């Protein structure tokens, strides 16, 4: 895991859509993460980490 990925994961824990946005921009992954975050903070974190690490 590189330093960029580490920073994205830290941001994904604090603000999930921001971490995903840094990697994918305003793509589908960002909007799914934003929806999960609005529905519940924990699902947003889980999805963001899944997308960034996986």
Residue pairs with C-beta under 8 A, 6 or more apart in sequence:
1 9
1 53
5 52
5 53
7 22
8 19
8 20
8 22
8 23
8 52
9 19
9 49
9 52
9 53
10 19
11 18
11 19
11 22
12 18
12 19
12 20
12 45
12 48
12 49
12 52
13 19
13 45
13 49
16 33
16 36
16 37
16 41
16 44
16 45
16 47
16 48
17 30
17 33
17 34
17 37
17 44
17 48
19 48
19 52
20 29
20 30
20 33
20 48
20 51
20 52
21 30
23 29
23 51
23 52
24 30
24 51
29 51
32 47
33 44
33 47
33 48
33 51
34 44
36 43
36 44
36 46
36 47
37 43
37 44
37 45
37 48
38 44
